[in-house]
């Protein structure tokens, strides 16, 4: 079984565009507000089917191949 996708390691690797949230076919991604009021994606591992669509649509991961 594939691993759960890692959308970012640091917040600077995410622009909060919600592309991953919008493309997820299982609604496994929620946008969670941080202490400064910015929203970042969080994957619900119980819903994720590991299709990696969230990674392929991410503007920060344009050159990543899955």
Secondary structure, 3 states (H helix, E strand, C coil): CCCCCCCCCCHHHCCCCCHHHHHCCCCCEEEEECCCCCEEEEECCCCCCCCCHHHHHCHHHCCCCC
